[in-house]
């Protein structure tokens, strides 16, 4: 099995909300939380700039969710759930 290296995260969670919020304007967007599927993995791949290994988390049996605003993925809306 490939040895995993630990990486630090380069973002700050400024507050928890029930929806995605634009911190500059204060606008809040209706947000739907949906479980990630194997078909979604192509959008969250390393080649697309993602550092976190979502595929690994799914293989471990951990539930991963995506946040969707107006039927579109949020670029930051992926989390363990």
Backbone as a ProteinNet text record, in pm:
[ID]
protein_1_A
[PRIMARY]
XXXXXXXXXXXXXXXXXXXXXXXXXXXXXXXXXXXXXXXXXXXXXXXXXXXXXXXXXXXXXXXXXXXXXXXXXXXXXXXXX
[TERTIARY]
83.8	0	88.7	52.2	127.6	120.2	236	238.7	186.1	94.6	33.8	112.2	130.6	196	89.5	112.7	17.3	49.3	-54.2	-38.9	-124.3	-74.1	-152.5	-253.5	-354.6	-456.1	-425.5	-452.4	-418	-541	-639.5	-757.3	-803.7	-885.8	-939.3	-1091.8	-1152.2	-1298.5	-1335.1	-1395.7	-1425.2	-1553.9	-1650.2	-1771.8	-1850.4	-1937.1	-2022.2	-2160.2	-2213	-2345.1	-2426.8	-2554.9	-2643	-2642.4	-2568.3	-2563.1	-2428.2	-2401.3	-2278.8	-2301.1	-2204.2	-2216	-2095.8	-2122.4	-2016	-1970.1	-1846	-1801.3	-1779.8	-1763.9	-1744.9	-1877.3	-1980.4	-2109.3	-2208.8	-2186.9	-2282	-2398.2	-2400.8	-2507.7	-2502.3	-2620.3	-2632.2	-2707.5	-2661.1	-2718.7	-2779.5	-2900.8	-2964.6	-2871.5	-2843.1	-2742.8	-2801.7	-2783.3	-2826	-2702.9	-2709.1	-2600.1	-2638.5	-2554.4	-2582.9	-2459.6	-2481.3	-2368.8	-2293.3	-2161.9	-2074	-2085.9	-2084.9	-2089	-1956.7	-1933.1	-1811.8	-1804.7	-1919.4	-1921.4	-1871.2	-1885.5	-1839.3	-1687.4	-1620.4	-1476.5	-1393.5	-1442.2	-1364.7	-1355.6	-1452.2	-1450.4	-1362	-1330.1	-1249.7	-1114.1	-1057.6	-929.7	-812.6	-696.6	-573.6	-546.4	-576.1	-551.2	-635.9	-743.7	-829.2	-794.5	-680.3	-634.2	-668.5	-733.9	-769.6	-650.2	-628	-518.7	-568.9	-690.8	-749.4	-786.5	-764.6	-791.1	-929.3	-1031.8	-1170.2	-1191.6	-1125.3	-1139.3	-1093.7	-984.3	-934	-1039	-1099.9	-1201.1	-1319.3	-1365.4	-1476.1	-1437.8	-1313.8	-1269	-1264.6	-1244	-1240.2	-1381.4	-1482.5	-1620.7	-1670.2	-1596.7	-1635.5	-1731	-1839.3	-1935.8	-1876.8	-1883.4	-1835.9	-1955	-1971.5	-2085.2	-2038.4	-2125.7	-2099.3	-2207.6	-2167.1	-2262.1	-2296	-2424.1	-2466.4	-2550.4	-2518.2	-2591.3	-2653.7	-2785.2	-2853.1	-2819.8	-2796.9	-2767.5	-2622.6	-2538.2	-2395.6	-2314.5	-2200.9	-2111	-2047.1	-2031	-1950.5	-1805.4	-1714.8	-1574.2	-1515.1	-1576.3	-1525.3	-1621.8	-1728.8	-1833.8	-1824.6	-1712.6	-1698.8	-1654.9	-1711.8	-1670.5	-1701.8	-1641.7	-1676.1	-1806.3	-1899.2	-2026.1	-2068.4
-117.5	0	124.3	220.7	345	423.5	470.9	549.2	690	735.5	867.2	970.8	1085.9	1195.2	1292	1349.2	1446	1584	1655.8	1791.2	1884.5	2002.8	2102.9	2167	2226	2294.2	2443	2508.3	2648.9	2739.6	2711.7	2797	2810.7	2911.4	2937.4	2931.1	2860.8	2859.7	2978.6	3080.8	3202.1	3194.3	3116.9	3091.7	2979.2	2915.8	2808.9	2865.4	2834.9	2883	2767.2	2790.1	2688.6	2694.5	2788	2803.2	2862.4	2863.8	2927.4	3077.3	3146.7	3291.4	3362	3470.2	3553.5	3645.4	3629.1	3707	3854	3887.6	4027.9	4103.3	4042.7	4111.6	4074.2	3959.5	3912.1	3835.4	3823	3747.7	3601.3	3544.7	3404.7	3332.2	3212.5	3138	3007.2	2977.9	2851.7	2738.1	2649.7	2546.6	2408.8	2315.9	2177.7	2092.7	2007.7	1917.3	1777.5	1718.7	1589.5	1500.8	1371.8	1279.2	1267.4	1268.2	1250.6	1106.9	1091.2	958	931.1	807.2	773.4	851.1	877.6	952.9	1096.1	1150.8	1287.3	1297.4	1185.2	1188	1250.2	1248.4	1309.2	1460.5	1522.2	1668	1711.8	1622.3	1659.9	1588.6	1574.8	1505.9	1601.9	1545.6	1623.9	1707.4	1650.8	1722.6	1849.6	1858.1	1976.8	2072.5	2048	2140	2103.3	1990.8	1950.3	1887.1	1922	1866.2	1750.2	1760	1658.1	1535.2	1418.1	1292.9	1240	1287.8	1247.1	1099.5	1047.5	905.8	817.4	856.1	781.5	779.8	894.4	902.2	811	808.7	720.2	573.4	538.3	399.1	359.3	454.8	427.1	414.9	437.8	428.6	555.7	665.3	793	863.9	915.8	987.1	1122.2	1153.4	1281.2	1349.4	1478.6	1552.7	1666.1	1708.1	1823	1927.7	2052.1	2161.9	2212.2	2227.8	2273.7	2399.8	2498.2	2624	2636.1	2639.6	2652.8	2542.3	2418.3	2306.6	2296.9	2386.8	2384.6	2357.8	2290.6	2266.3	2396.1	2410.9	2520.5	2476.3	2564.7	2526.4	2489.2	2534.5	2501.7	2412.8	2369.9	2300.8	2150.8	2097.6	1954.3	1931.8	1835.3	1811.3	1668.9	1630.4	1503.6	1525.6	1431.1	1451.7	1327
0	0	0	-81.1	-92.6	38.9	85	208.4	181	264.4	248.5	326.9	268.1	338.8	387.8	503.9	558.4	503.6	464.3	412.2	496.9	519.7	591	497.6	552.9	473.9	471.1	359.2	344.8	338.6	421.3	426.1	570.4	592.4	725.3	717.2	809.9	818.9	906.6	845.3	919.5	1000.3	953.4	1031	964.7	1041.4	988.9	961.4	845	806.7	750.5	729.6	670.6	518.4	461.4	316.6	278.1	148.4	101.3	103.6	156.6	174.9	114.3	42.2	-11.9	100.8	146.5	262.5	229.3	102.2	63.7	62.7	0.1	-13.3	94.6	160.8	260	200	66.4	0	42.1	64.5	103	-7.6	-43	-153.6	-104.5	-150.7	-115.6	-157.3	-62.9	-84.2	-55.9	-148.3	-129.4	-103	-2.4	32.6	-14.6	-100.6	-162.5	-148.4	-125.8	-114.1	-245.9	-237.1	-351.8	-403.5	-535	-595.5	-667.3	-704.9	-779.2	-910.5	-970.6	-1096	-1076.8	-957.5	-928.5	-917.4	-899	-870.9	-982.6	-1105.3	-1214.2	-1198.3	-1131.2	-1114	-997.5	-907.4	-790.4	-792.1	-910	-926.4	-910.3	-881.7	-866.9	-992.1	-1110	-1236.1	-1247.9	-1169	-1168.8	-1056	-991.1	-888.6	-745.3	-725	-590.1	-520.5	-394.1	-316.2	-231	-183.4	-98	-180	-127.2	-198.5	-161.7	-232.4	-203.2	-232.9	-334.7	-370.1	-253.2	-189.9	-74	37.6	64	169.9	139.6	14.3	-23.4	-4.8	-41.5	-25	121.7	211.5	354.5	413.5	329.8	376.2	443.1	425	484.2	388.5	441.4	358.2	318.8	190.3	138	73.1	99.9	45.5	-44	-132.2	-218.2	-192.3	-197.5	-182.2	-322.3	-348.6	-480.2	-465.1	-548.6	-551.4	-689.2	-696.6	-824.5	-923.3	-874.8	-962.8	-1004.6	-952.7	-986.5	-861.4	-880.5	-768.8	-724.5	-597.3	-544.7	-550.9	-588	-598.2	-461.9	-354.7	-221.4	-144.8	-208.3	-135.7	-131.3	-89.9	-70.9	71.3	138.4	275.6	316.6	427.2	487.3	562.4	552.6	622.5	695.8
[MASK]
+++++++++++++++++++++++++++++++++++++++++++++++++++++++++++++++++++++++++++++++++

